[in-house]
Amino acid sequence: MFLKRRKGDVIESSNRIWIIISATLGAFVGSRLIGGLENPTALLQSKNVIAYFYSNKTIVGGLLGGLAGVELVKKLIKEKTASGDLFTYPVILALIIGRIGCFSMGIYEETYGLPTTLPWGMHLGDDELRHPVCLYEILFLVLLWITLVQIKKKYTLQNGARFKIFMITYCFFRFMLDFIKPHYTFSIGFSTIQIVTLLGLLYYYRYIIYPKQLVQYSPIQSLV
């Protein structure tokens, strides 16, 4: 709401409300669906499948589920304008706050890293020195925020480009981060989160291959 009042919105209010509702519902379903599929063994052993899905959640599923919900409702209301830019910084801020909470829970929240011998390994509630993956993610998100601000200063981006850059970089980061997190690994060598992030990157493949599509105007040239 602060950004909407400060910078305006390219989407009319009624359509923006539908987009917010669809993003919320899509994120709720996506976070639980992907969270429940993270450990197929535990899922098959659960006595109440619905309760199992409800009690497990992941932000990757929330982001991509929210994206799917928004794209679906935009087709229904015939809204063709990109809608993600207004959400980008609030989502990054929410992720940072959330990871502070995850870090405070240590090994009692399933967001901790594998044991490590690196000098910055930390005790998170057991006898192992572990990768503080929550701190890695917070650092990444802060750097991404700064990078997005700098990109905005140098380039005139297409509407929606900021959100696309966020999603592409976050999916790639989470794919790499899962290599140092404990998880169920499929025979192909990847976890559920890694498979889902690869699907997310596939969705944005044209912007990865041709990043110039994100730019509306050439870089600002230095004054001579």
C-alpha positions as CSV (number, residue, x, y, z in Angstrom):
1,M,0.0,0.0,0.0
2,F,2.9,2.3,0.7
3,L,4.5,1.7,-2.7
4,K,1.1,2.0,-4.4
5,R,0.5,5.4,-2.8
6,R,4.0,6.6,-3.5
7,K,4.5,5.4,-7.0
8,G,1.0,4.7,-8.3
9,D,-0.2,1.5,-9.9
10,V,-0.5,0.6,-13.6
11,I,-3.4,-1.7,-12.8
12,E,-6.8,-0.5,-11.8
13,S,-7.9,-1.1,-8.2
14,S,-10.6,-3.7,-8.9
15,N,-8.2,-5.9,-10.9
16,R,-5.4,-5.4,-8.4
17,I,-7.8,-6.7,-5.7
18,W,-8.5,-9.9,-7.7
19,I,-4.7,-10.3,-8.3
20,I,-4.0,-10.0,-4.5
21,I,-6.7,-12.6,-3.7
22,S,-5.4,-15.0,-6.4
23,A,-1.8,-14.6,-5.3
24,T,-2.8,-15.3,-1.7
25,L,-4.8,-18.4,-2.5
26,G,-2.2,-19.6,-5.0
27,A,0.6,-19.1,-2.5
28,F,-1.4,-21.0,0.2
29,V,-2.1,-24.0,-2.0
30,G,1.4,-24.0,-3.6
31,S,3.3,-23.7,-0.4
32,R,1.4,-26.7,1.1
33,L,1.4,-28.8,-2.0
34,I,5.2,-28.5,-2.6
35,G,5.9,-28.7,1.1
36,G,4.0,-32.0,1.4
37,L,5.8,-33.4,-1.5
38,E,9.3,-32.7,-0.1
39,N,9.5,-36.0,1.6
40,P,7.5,-38.7,-0.2
41,T,8.5,-41.4,2.4
42,A,7.0,-39.4,5.2
43,L,3.9,-38.5,3.1
44,L,3.2,-42.2,2.4
45,Q,3.6,-43.0,6.1
46,S,1.3,-40.2,7.3
47,K,-2.0,-41.3,8.8
48,N,-3.8,-38.1,7.7
49,V,-2.7,-36.9,4.2
50,I,-4.7,-33.7,4.4
51,A,-3.2,-32.7,7.8
52,Y,0.2,-33.7,6.5
53,F,0.0,-31.3,3.5
54,Y,-1.4,-28.6,5.7
55,S,1.4,-28.8,8.3
56,N,4.2,-28.7,5.6
57,K,4.9,-25.6,3.6
58,T,7.7,-24.0,1.6
59,I,8.2,-20.5,0.3
60,V,9.3,-21.8,-3.2
61,G,5.9,-23.4,-3.6
62,G,4.3,-20.3,-2.2
63,L,6.0,-18.0,-4.8
64,L,5.3,-20.3,-7.8
65,G,1.8,-21.1,-6.6
66,G,1.1,-17.4,-6.2
67,L,2.5,-16.8,-9.7
68,A,0.2,-19.5,-11.1
69,G,-2.8,-18.1,-9.3
70,V,-2.2,-14.6,-10.6
71,E,-1.6,-15.7,-14.2
72,L,-4.8,-17.7,-14.1
73,V,-7.0,-14.9,-12.7
74,K,-5.5,-12.4,-15.1
75,K,-6.6,-14.5,-18.0
76,L,-10.1,-14.6,-16.5
77,I,-10.4,-10.9,-16.0
78,K,-8.5,-10.2,-19.2
79,E,-5.7,-8.2,-17.5
80,K,-2.6,-8.1,-19.7
81,T,-0.4,-5.7,-17.7
82,A,2.4,-7.2,-15.7
83,S,1.5,-7.1,-12.1
84,G,4.6,-8.3,-10.1
85,D,6.7,-5.2,-9.7
86,L,4.6,-3.8,-6.9
87,F,5.1,-7.0,-4.9
88,T,8.9,-7.4,-5.3
89,Y,10.3,-5.4,-2.5
90,P,7.6,-6.4,0.0
91,V,8.2,-10.0,-0.8
92,I,12.0,-9.7,-0.3
93,L,11.4,-7.9,3.0
94,A,9.0,-10.6,4.1
95,L,11.5,-13.3,3.2
96,I,14.2,-11.6,5.2
97,I,11.9,-11.3,8.3
98,G,10.8,-15.0,7.8
99,R,14.4,-16.2,7.6
100,I,15.3,-14.4,10.8
101,G,12.5,-16.4,12.4
102,C,13.8,-19.6,10.9
103,F,17.3,-18.9,12.1
104,S,16.1,-18.3,15.6
105,M,14.5,-21.8,15.6
106,G,17.8,-23.6,14.7
107,I,17.4,-27.3,14.0
108,Y,13.8,-27.2,15.3
109,E,12.7,-25.6,12.0
110,E,13.6,-27.5,8.8
111,T,15.6,-24.7,7.3
112,Y,19.1,-25.6,8.7
113,G,22.1,-26.6,6.7
114,L,24.3,-29.7,6.5
115,P,27.3,-30.1,8.8
116,T,30.4,-28.2,7.7
117,T,34.1,-27.7,8.6
118,L,34.1,-24.1,7.3
119,P,35.1,-21.5,9.9
120,W,31.6,-19.9,9.9
121,G,29.8,-23.1,10.7
122,M,27.4,-22.6,13.6
123,H,25.8,-24.7,16.4
124,L,22.1,-24.5,15.7
125,G,20.8,-26.8,18.5
126,D,22.8,-30.0,18.2
127,D,26.5,-31.0,18.4
128,E,27.2,-30.3,14.8
129,L,28.7,-27.2,13.2
130,R,26.3,-26.5,10.4
131,H,25.9,-24.2,7.4
132,P,23.8,-21.2,8.6
133,V,21.7,-21.3,5.4
134,C,19.2,-18.8,6.7
135,L,21.9,-16.2,7.1
136,Y,23.1,-17.1,3.6
137,E,19.6,-16.4,2.3
138,I,19.3,-13.1,4.2
139,L,22.6,-11.9,2.8
140,F,21.6,-13.0,-0.7
141,L,18.2,-11.1,-0.4
142,V,19.9,-7.9,0.9
143,L,22.4,-8.0,-2.0
144,L,19.5,-8.7,-4.5
145,W,17.6,-5.7,-3.1
146,I,20.6,-3.4,-3.6
147,T,21.2,-4.9,-7.1
148,L,17.6,-4.2,-8.1
149,V,17.9,-0.6,-7.0
150,Q,21.1,-0.1,-8.9
151,I,19.7,-1.8,-12.0
152,K,16.7,0.6,-11.9
153,K,19.1,3.6,-11.8
154,K,21.0,2.5,-14.9
155,Y,18.2,1.0,-17.0
156,T,14.6,1.7,-17.9
157,L,13.1,-1.8,-17.3
158,Q,10.0,-3.2,-18.9
159,N,6.9,-3.3,-16.7
160,G,7.2,-6.5,-14.6
161,A,10.9,-7.0,-15.2
162,R,11.9,-6.3,-11.6
163,F,9.7,-9.2,-10.4
164,K,11.0,-11.5,-13.2
165,I,14.6,-10.8,-12.1
166,F,13.7,-11.5,-8.5
167,M,12.0,-14.8,-9.4
168,I,14.8,-16.0,-11.7
169,T,17.6,-15.2,-9.3
170,Y,15.7,-16.6,-6.3
171,C,14.9,-19.8,-8.0
172,F,18.6,-20.2,-9.1
173,F,19.8,-19.4,-5.5
174,R,17.4,-21.9,-3.9
175,F,18.4,-24.6,-6.4
176,M,22.1,-24.2,-5.4
177,L,21.3,-23.7,-1.7
178,D,19.6,-27.1,-1.5
179,F,22.9,-28.9,-2.1
180,I,23.9,-27.9,1.4
181,K,20.6,-28.7,3.1
182,P,19.3,-32.1,4.3
183,H,16.4,-33.4,2.2
184,Y,14.9,-36.3,0.5
185,T,16.8,-36.9,-2.8
186,F,15.3,-38.5,-5.8
187,S,17.2,-40.9,-8.1
188,I,18.0,-38.0,-10.4
189,G,20.0,-36.4,-7.6
190,F,17.7,-33.5,-6.9
191,S,15.2,-32.7,-4.2
192,T,11.6,-31.6,-4.6
193,I,12.6,-28.0,-4.1
194,Q,15.3,-28.2,-6.8
195,I,13.0,-29.8,-9.3
196,V,10.4,-27.1,-8.7
197,T,12.9,-24.3,-9.0
198,L,14.1,-25.8,-12.3
199,L,10.5,-25.6,-13.5
200,G,10.3,-22.0,-12.4
201,L,13.5,-21.2,-14.3
202,L,12.0,-23.1,-17.3
203,Y,8.9,-20.8,-17.1
204,Y,11.2,-17.8,-17.4
205,Y,13.6,-19.3,-19.9
206,R,13.1,-16.7,-22.6
207,Y,14.3,-13.9,-20.2
208,I,17.3,-16.0,-19.1
209,I,18.3,-16.6,-22.8
210,Y,17.5,-13.1,-23.9
211,P,17.8,-10.8,-20.9
212,K,17.5,-7.7,-23.1
213,Q,13.8,-8.4,-23.3
214,L,13.6,-7.1,-19.7
215,V,15.1,-3.7,-20.7
216,Q,13.0,-1.0,-22.3
217,Y,15.7,1.5,-22.8
218,S,19.5,1.3,-23.3
219,P,21.9,2.0,-20.3
220,I,22.3,5.6,-19.3
221,Q,25.5,6.8,-20.9
222,S,28.0,8.7,-18.8
223,L,28.2,12.4,-19.5
224,V,31.4,13.4,-21.3
